[in-house]
Amino acid sequence: MEILNVTAENFDETVGTSDVPVLVDFWAPWCGPCKMLGPVIEAVAAEADGFKVGKCNVDDEEDLAMKFRIASIPCMILFKNGTEAGRLIGATTKEKILAFIKG
């Protein structure tokens, strides 16, 4: 499945009104752990069944980063019905992310 580009402008459309859970990876291009996590997020998106995956560049989307109190990256937030259901901080494995989503 395609990775969504989550922005302040499309947040409500892509995440807020989604009928399935959405995992959003908050990241920055200068962040080493974020770069390491990139291929893992792509692998998770490739296996997406019953959920969506998005990425939000915190440098470009400072308002969203502040709204969700992103203090360190990478930070993955799982949204269900547009509301935060949980978060993972730091680089991790595909298996841990999938287990987190399926909760």
MARBA-719670 format. One record per residue (C-alpha): residue number from 1; x, y, z; chain. Coordinates in Angstrom, 2 decimals, padded with zeros to 5 digits. Layout:
N
<atom num="NUM" u="X" v="Y" w="Z" cadena="A"/>
...
//
This chain:
103
<atom num="1" u="000.00" v="000.00" w="000.00" cadena="A"/>
<atom num="2" u="001.15" v="003.52" w="-000.73" cadena="A"/>
<atom num="3" u="002.58" v="005.61" w="002.10" cadena="A"/>
<atom num="4" u="000.50" v="008.73" w="002.68" cadena="A"/>
<atom num="5" u="002.18" v="012.12" w="002.94" cadena="A"/>
<atom num="6" u="000.51" v="013.57" w="006.04" cadena="A"/>
<atom num="7" u="000.35" v="017.36" w="006.27" cadena="A"/>
<atom num="8" u="-001.61" v="019.87" w="008.31" cadena="A"/>
<atom num="9" u="-003.71" v="020.55" w="005.21" cadena="A"/>
<atom num="10" u="-004.71" v="016.93" w="004.60" cadena="A"/>
<atom num="11" u="-004.62" v="015.54" w="008.16" cadena="A"/>
<atom num="12" u="-008.39" v="015.46" w="008.63" cadena="A"/>
<atom num="13" u="-008.88" v="013.81" w="005.24" cadena="A"/>
<atom num="14" u="-006.08" v="011.22" w="005.51" cadena="A"/>
<atom num="15" u="-006.11" v="010.49" w="009.25" cadena="A"/>
<atom num="16" u="-008.98" v="012.21" w="011.05" cadena="A"/>
<atom num="17" u="-011.82" v="010.64" w="009.07" cadena="A"/>
<atom num="18" u="-010.16" v="007.34" w="008.17" cadena="A"/>
<atom num="19" u="-012.34" v="004.29" w="008.73" cadena="A"/>
<atom num="20" u="-009.23" v="002.19" w="009.47" cadena="A"/>
<atom num="21" u="-006.31" v="002.82" w="011.87" cadena="A"/>
<atom num="22" u="-003.51" v="005.02" w="010.52" cadena="A"/>
<atom num="23" u="000.12" v="004.75" w="011.63" cadena="A"/>
<atom num="24" u="001.92" v="008.08" w="011.14" cadena="A"/>
<atom num="25" u="005.71" v="008.20" w="011.23" cadena="A"/>
<atom num="26" u="006.89" v="011.64" w="012.38" cadena="A"/>
<atom num="27" u="010.42" v="012.05" w="010.98" cadena="A"/>
<atom num="28" u="013.02" v="014.50" w="009.59" cadena="A"/>
<atom num="29" u="015.49" v="014.08" w="006.72" cadena="A"/>
<atom num="30" u="018.50" v="014.92" w="008.95" cadena="A"/>
<atom num="31" u="017.62" v="012.27" w="011.58" cadena="A"/>
<atom num="32" u="019.84" v="009.17" w="011.44" cadena="A"/>
<atom num="33" u="017.41" v="006.82" w="013.22" cadena="A"/>
<atom num="34" u="014.62" v="008.12" w="010.94" cadena="A"/>
<atom num="35" u="016.70" v="007.16" w="007.89" cadena="A"/>
<atom num="36" u="017.22" v="003.69" w="009.37" cadena="A"/>
<atom num="37" u="013.49" v="003.35" w="010.00" cadena="A"/>
<atom num="38" u="012.50" v="004.44" w="006.48" cadena="A"/>
<atom num="39" u="012.80" v="001.00" w="004.83" cadena="A"/>
<atom num="40" u="011.06" v="-000.59" w="007.81" cadena="A"/>
<atom num="41" u="008.09" v="001.78" w="007.39" cadena="A"/>
<atom num="42" u="008.00" v="000.89" w="003.67" cadena="A"/>
<atom num="43" u="007.92" v="-002.82" w="004.58" cadena="A"/>
<atom num="44" u="005.10" v="-002.21" w="007.07" cadena="A"/>
<atom num="45" u="003.15" v="-000.28" w="004.41" cadena="A"/>
<atom num="46" u="003.67" v="-003.14" w="001.95" cadena="A"/>
<atom num="47" u="001.95" v="-005.47" w="004.42" cadena="A"/>
<atom num="48" u="-000.81" v="-003.00" w="005.32" cadena="A"/>
<atom num="49" u="-004.06" v="-004.89" w="005.59" cadena="A"/>
<atom num="50" u="-006.78" v="-003.16" w="007.56" cadena="A"/>
<atom num="51" u="-004.67" v="-000.08" w="008.29" cadena="A"/>
<atom num="52" u="-002.87" v="002.76" w="006.51" cadena="A"/>
<atom num="53" u="000.64" v="004.14" w="006.88" cadena="A"/>
<atom num="54" u="001.67" v="007.78" w="006.58" cadena="A"/>
<atom num="55" u="004.75" v="009.91" w="007.08" cadena="A"/>
<atom num="56" u="004.94" v="013.46" w="008.41" cadena="A"/>
<atom num="57" u="008.11" v="015.52" w="007.98" cadena="A"/>
<atom num="58" u="008.36" v="017.51" w="011.23" cadena="A"/>
<atom num="59" u="010.53" v="020.18" w="009.58" cadena="A"/>
<atom num="60" u="007.81" v="020.89" w="007.02" cadena="A"/>
<atom num="61" u="004.89" v="020.36" w="009.40" cadena="A"/>
<atom num="62" u="005.91" v="022.12" w="012.61" cadena="A"/>
<atom num="63" u="002.29" v="022.81" w="013.57" cadena="A"/>
<atom num="64" u="001.38" v="019.12" w="013.47" cadena="A"/>
<atom num="65" u="004.53" v="018.22" w="015.38" cadena="A"/>
<atom num="66" u="003.59" v="020.73" w="018.09" cadena="A"/>
<atom num="67" u="-000.05" v="019.63" w="018.12" cadena="A"/>
<atom num="68" u="000.96" v="016.05" w="018.87" cadena="A"/>
<atom num="69" u="003.83" v="017.06" w="021.19" cadena="A"/>
<atom num="70" u="006.53" v="015.34" w="019.19" cadena="A"/>
<atom num="71" u="009.59" v="015.66" w="021.44" cadena="A"/>
<atom num="72" u="011.87" v="013.10" w="019.80" cadena="A"/>
<atom num="73" u="011.94" v="011.37" w="016.45" cadena="A"/>
<atom num="74" u="011.29" v="009.00" w="014.93" cadena="A"/>
<atom num="75" u="007.93" v="008.87" w="016.63" cadena="A"/>
<atom num="76" u="005.13" v="006.69" w="015.30" cadena="A"/>
<atom num="77" u="001.61" v="007.48" w="016.41" cadena="A"/>
<atom num="78" u="-001.28" v="005.10" w="015.79" cadena="A"/>
<atom num="79" u="-004.55" v="006.92" w="015.19" cadena="A"/>
<atom num="80" u="-007.91" v="005.20" w="015.51" cadena="A"/>
<atom num="81" u="-011.02" v="007.17" w="014.60" cadena="A"/>
<atom num="82" u="-008.79" v="010.25" w="014.32" cadena="A"/>
<atom num="83" u="-007.60" v="009.98" w="017.93" cadena="A"/>
<atom num="84" u="-004.18" v="008.94" w="019.19" cadena="A"/>
<atom num="85" u="-004.32" v="005.32" w="020.35" cadena="A"/>
<atom num="86" u="-000.63" v="004.91" w="021.16" cadena="A"/>
<atom num="87" u="002.91" v="005.80" w="020.16" cadena="A"/>
<atom num="88" u="006.28" v="004.20" w="019.59" cadena="A"/>
<atom num="89" u="009.45" v="006.27" w="019.86" cadena="A"/>
<atom num="90" u="012.74" v="005.37" w="018.21" cadena="A"/>
<atom num="91" u="013.80" v="003.01" w="015.46" cadena="A"/>
<atom num="92" u="012.42" v="-000.49" w="015.83" cadena="A"/>
<atom num="93" u="011.62" v="-003.62" w="013.84" cadena="A"/>
<atom num="94" u="008.82" v="-004.32" w="011.39" cadena="A"/>
<atom num="95" u="007.57" v="-007.08" w="013.68" cadena="A"/>
<atom num="96" u="007.29" v="-004.75" w="016.69" cadena="A"/>
<atom num="97" u="005.49" v="-002.13" w="014.61" cadena="A"/>
<atom num="98" u="003.01" v="-004.67" w="013.23" cadena="A"/>
<atom num="99" u="002.37" v="-006.04" w="016.74" cadena="A"/>
<atom num="100" u="001.86" v="-002.45" w="017.98" cadena="A"/>
<atom num="101" u="-000.70" v="-001.75" w="015.22" cadena="A"/>
<atom num="102" u="-002.60" v="-004.98" w="015.81" cadena="A"/>
<atom num="103" u="-002.41" v="-004.32" w="019.56" cadena="A"/>
//
